[in-house]
Amino acid sequence: MEGRVTSNDPSKDNNWFKWSIGILVSLLAAGSGIVAILGYIHPAPRAQPSAIGSLTGTWNYTMKSNVSGRTYQGFMHLAQDGTSVNGDMDDPGGTPGKTTGVAGTYVSSTLTLSRNTGMNTAQDYRLSDSGQQLAGTFNNIGDYPDSGTIEIKR
């Protein structure tokens, strides 16, 4: 090897790049292994199926207005397809045979619905699964402001 000069200066050869990539890959692999071990030792809680199951069917609703103090009752007819929920509900004003459409989603045990009241007002609902029923709040947006509680059960 006479006449050949070797250098330990990493800037003069490309081995430093290969070493850097090797170290990076090793650290990433070690990190994934640690995450896998921790997942095995202390697994994340699994989502529990809803006691309610599918929302498809007929539900009795009870709404209480914060504005008037009145309680309204009627039926909701819902159809669930994946997280999408559609249907109709009896007029909370008590007009016999009058229904309005509702549409929304059911994600992570939370039902969100909205309906157009036909009076320049939208009524939004947010209910949580509490076992055998859903309970939550409603809020009107538009010409007739109101809010209150709502509960639906089979």
DRENDO-1510 file (C-alpha; in Angstrom, 1 decimal, always signed):
<recs>
REC; n; res; u; v; w
REC; 1; MET; +0.0; +0.0; +0.0 .
REC; 2; GLU; +2.9; +2.2; -0.5 .
REC; 3; GLY; +2.1; +5.4; -2.2 .
REC; 4; ARG; -1.5; +5.4; -1.3 .
REC; 5; VAL; -2.8; +7.8; +1.3 .
REC; 6; THR; -5.8; +6.9; +3.3 .
REC; 7; SER; -7.8; +9.5; +5.1 .
REC; 8; ASN; -10.1; +9.3; +8.1 .
REC; 9; ASP; -11.8; +12.5; +7.1 .
REC; 10; PRO; -15.5; +11.6; +6.4 .
REC; 11; SER; -15.8; +14.6; +4.1 .
REC; 12; LYS; -13.5; +13.0; +1.7 .
REC; 13; ASP; -15.3; +9.7; +1.2 .
REC; 14; ASN; -19.0; +8.7; +0.9 .
REC; 15; ASN; -18.9; +6.1; +3.7 .
REC; 16; TRP; -20.2; +8.6; +6.2 .
REC; 17; PHE; -23.4; +8.8; +4.2 .
REC; 18; LYS; -23.9; +5.0; +4.3 .
REC; 19; TRP; -23.1; +5.0; +8.1 .
REC; 20; SER; -25.7; +7.7; +8.7 .
REC; 21; ILE; -28.4; +5.9; +6.7 .
REC; 22; GLY; -27.6; +2.7; +8.6 .
REC; 23; ILE; -27.8; +4.4; +12.0 .
REC; 24; LEU; -31.1; +6.0; +11.0 .
REC; 25; VAL; -32.6; +2.7; +9.8 .
REC; 26; SER; -31.5; +1.0; +13.0 .
REC; 27; LEU; -33.0; +3.7; +15.2 .
REC; 28; LEU; -36.3; +3.6; +13.3 .
REC; 29; ALA; -36.4; -0.2; +13.6 .
REC; 30; ALA; -35.6; -0.1; +17.3 .
REC; 31; GLY; -38.3; +2.5; +17.9 .
REC; 32; SER; -40.9; +0.3; +16.1 .
REC; 33; GLY; -39.9; -2.6; +18.2 .
REC; 34; ILE; -40.3; -0.6; +21.4 .
REC; 35; VAL; -43.7; +0.6; +20.3 .
REC; 36; ALA; -44.7; -3.0; +19.5 .
REC; 37; ILE; -43.5; -4.2; +22.9 .
REC; 38; LEU; -45.3; -1.5; +24.8 .
REC; 39; GLY; -48.5; -2.3; +22.8 .
REC; 40; TYR; -48.2; -5.9; +23.9 .
REC; 41; ILE; -47.4; -5.1; +27.6 .
REC; 42; HIS; -50.1; -2.4; +27.9 .
REC; 43; PRO; -52.6; -2.7; +25.0 .
REC; 44; ALA; -54.8; +0.2; +24.0 .
REC; 45; PRO; -58.4; -0.2; +25.1 .
REC; 46; ARG; -60.7; -1.6; +22.4 .
REC; 47; ALA; -63.8; +0.3; +21.4 .
REC; 48; GLN; -66.8; -1.4; +23.0 .
REC; 49; PRO; -69.8; -2.0; +20.7 .
REC; 50; SER; -72.7; +0.2; +21.4 .
REC; 51; ALA; -75.5; -1.3; +23.5 .
REC; 52; ILE; -77.9; +0.4; +21.1 .
REC; 53; GLY; -76.5; -1.4; +18.0 .
REC; 54; SER; -78.0; +0.0; +14.8 .
REC; 55; LEU; -80.1; +3.1; +15.0 .
REC; 56; THR; -82.4; +1.9; +12.2 .
REC; 57; GLY; -86.0; +1.8; +13.6 .
REC; 58; THR; -88.6; +3.8; +15.4 .
REC; 59; TRP; -87.6; +5.9; +18.4 .
REC; 60; ASN; -89.7; +7.9; +20.9 .
REC; 61; TYR; -88.3; +11.4; +21.5 .
REC; 62; THR; -88.8; +13.8; +24.3 .
REC; 63; MET; -87.5; +17.4; +23.9 .
REC; 64; LYS; -87.6; +20.1; +26.5 .
REC; 65; SER; -87.3; +23.8; +25.3 .
REC; 66; ASN; -85.1; +26.2; +27.4 .
REC; 67; VAL; -87.0; +29.1; +25.8 .
REC; 68; SER; -90.7; +28.1; +26.4 .
REC; 69; GLY; -90.1; +25.4; +29.1 .
REC; 70; ARG; -92.5; +23.1; +27.1 .
REC; 71; THR; -91.9; +19.4; +26.6 .
REC; 72; TYR; -92.5; +18.0; +23.2 .
REC; 73; GLN; -92.9; +14.3; +22.4 .
REC; 74; GLY; -93.1; +12.2; +19.2 .
REC; 75; PHE; -91.5; +9.6; +17.0 .
REC; 76; MET; -88.3; +9.5; +14.9 .
REC; 77; HIS; -88.0; +6.9; +12.2 .
REC; 78; LEU; -84.2; +6.4; +11.4 .
REC; 79; ALA; -82.2; +4.4; +8.9 .
REC; 80; GLN; -78.5; +3.9; +9.5 .
REC; 81; ASP; -76.1; +3.0; +6.7 .
REC; 82; GLY; -72.6; +2.9; +8.1 .
REC; 83; THR; -72.0; +6.3; +9.8 .
REC; 84; SER; -74.8; +8.0; +7.8 .
REC; 85; VAL; -78.2; +8.4; +9.5 .
REC; 86; ASN; -81.4; +9.6; +7.7 .
REC; 87; GLY; -85.1; +9.6; +8.5 .
REC; 88; ASP; -87.9; +11.8; +9.7 .
REC; 89; MET; -89.5; +12.9; +12.9 .
REC; 90; ASP; -92.9; +14.0; +14.0 .
REC; 91; ASP; -93.5; +17.7; +14.2 .
REC; 92; PRO; -92.5; +18.8; +17.7 .
REC; 93; GLY; -95.4; +21.4; +17.4 .
REC; 94; GLY; -97.8; +18.5; +17.5 .
REC; 95; THR; -99.3; +18.9; +14.0 .
REC; 96; PRO; -100.8; +15.4; +13.4 .
REC; 97; GLY; -99.3; +13.6; +10.5 .
REC; 98; LYS; -96.7; +16.3; +9.8 .
REC; 99; THR; -93.1; +15.1; +9.7 .
REC; 100; THR; -89.8; +16.7; +8.7 .
REC; 101; GLY; -86.6; +15.0; +7.4 .
REC; 102; VAL; -83.5; +14.5; +9.6 .
REC; 103; ALA; -80.0; +13.7; +8.4 .
REC; 104; GLY; -76.7; +13.3; +10.1 .
REC; 105; THR; -74.0; +10.9; +11.3 .
REC; 106; TYR; -73.4; +8.4; +14.1 .
REC; 107; VAL; -69.7; +8.2; +15.0 .
REC; 108; SER; -68.0; +7.1; +18.2 .
REC; 109; SER; -71.4; +6.7; +20.0 .
REC; 110; THR; -72.4; +10.3; +19.1 .
REC; 111; LEU; -75.4; +11.0; +17.0 .
REC; 112; THR; -75.6; +14.4; +15.2 .
REC; 113; LEU; -78.7; +15.2; +13.3 .
REC; 114; SER; -80.1; +18.3; +11.6 .
REC; 115; ARG; -83.5; +19.2; +10.3 .
REC; 116; ASN; -85.0; +22.2; +8.5 .
REC; 117; THR; -88.1; +23.3; +10.4 .
REC; 118; GLY; -89.6; +25.0; +7.4 .
REC; 119; MET; -89.6; +28.3; +9.3 .
REC; 120; ASN; -86.3; +29.7; +8.2 .
REC; 121; THR; -84.7; +27.8; +11.1 .
REC; 122; ALA; -82.5; +24.7; +11.3 .
REC; 123; GLN; -82.6; +22.5; +14.4 .
REC; 124; ASP; -79.3; +20.7; +15.2 .
REC; 125; TYR; -79.2; +17.8; +17.6 .
REC; 126; ARG; -76.2; +16.2; +19.3 .
REC; 127; LEU; -76.9; +13.0; +21.4 .
REC; 128; SER; -74.6; +10.6; +23.1 .
REC; 129; ASP; -75.2; +6.9; +23.6 .
REC; 130; SER; -75.9; +6.3; +27.2 .
REC; 131; GLY; -76.8; +2.6; +27.2 .
REC; 132; GLN; -80.3; +1.9; +26.0 .
REC; 133; GLN; -81.0; +5.5; +24.9 .
REC; 134; LEU; -79.4; +8.5; +23.4 .
REC; 135; ALA; -79.5; +11.9; +25.2 .
REC; 136; GLY; -78.2; +15.3; +24.5 .
REC; 137; THR; -79.1; +18.8; +23.3 .
REC; 138; PHE; -80.7; +20.6; +20.5 .
REC; 139; ASN; -80.0; +24.1; +19.2 .
REC; 140; ASN; -82.0; +26.2; +16.7 .
REC; 141; ILE; -80.2; +28.4; +14.2 .
REC; 142; GLY; -82.3; +31.0; +12.3 .
REC; 143; ASP; -85.5; +33.0; +12.9 .
REC; 144; TYR; -86.7; +31.0; +15.9 .
REC; 145; PRO; -83.8; +30.7; +18.4 .
REC; 146; ASP; -84.2; +27.9; +20.9 .
REC; 147; SER; -82.2; +25.3; +22.7 .
REC; 148; GLY; -82.8; +22.5; +25.1 .
REC; 149; THR; -82.5; +18.8; +25.8 .
REC; 150; ILE; -83.5; +15.8; +23.8 .
REC; 151; GLU; -83.7; +12.1; +24.6 .
REC; 152; ILE; -84.6; +9.2; +22.3 .
REC; 153; LYS; -85.4; +5.7; +23.2 .
REC; 154; ARG; -86.9; +2.6; +21.5 .
</recs>
